[in-house]
C-alpha cells in the first residue's frame, strides 16, 4: 500500500512539473505578441481620438490616486495639436474600463475610445459604441454630468439606458483627463 501511495505521488508530481513547464513555455512564447497587440490597440485608439498625428508619451509623474496611467502629446505638422490620456477607471459595473481621451489644445474633448472593458453585453458594452462615444466630441474641458433623460446640454452626457454606472465611469474618466489638462497642460496652467 505504501508503494502505491508513493507511486501515485510521483506520477502526480511529474504531471505537475510537466504542466508547469508547458505553462511557462506558453507564457514566454505569447508574452511579446500580446504586448505588441496591446500597443497596436492603444495606437489605434490614439488615432481615433486625435486623428493622424505623431504621438509622444510624456514623461510625467502621476499621483497614485489618479486614474490616468499615461499621457501622450500629439503633433500635426510639427505643431502641438492636443493630448491623449490613457485612463483606467475603477468603478465600471463589470470592473475596470481602459479608455483613451483626446483633448485638443483649444480646450475641447476631441473624442474617446474604450480599449478594454468587461461591461454587460447589450447594456454597459454600449459605451464602446459610437452613439455614446460621439456625445463627448466637442465638449468643453469642464465637469461633465450624466443625465438620465432629456436632451443633454453643453456640459451633459446622456446616460446609456440601463447602464448608468458605466456611463458615469466613462464620464468620470473624461472629467479626470479634463481636470489634469486644465490644471497642468492648458495655456493658463501655472
Secondary structure as UniProt FT lines:
FT   HELIX           2..50
FT   STRAND          54..57
FT   TURN            64..65
FT   STRAND          68..76
FT   TURN            77..78
FT   STRAND          79..88
FT   TURN            93..94
FT   STRAND          98..104
FT   TURN            105..106
FT   STRAND          108..116
FT   TURN            121..123
FT   HELIX           124..128
FT   HELIX           130..133
FT   HELIX           134..136
FT   TURN            137..138
FT   STRAND          145..147
FT   TURN            154..155
FT   STRAND          156..158
FT   TURN            161..162
FT   HELIX           164..180
FT   HELIX           181..185
FT   TURN            187..188
//
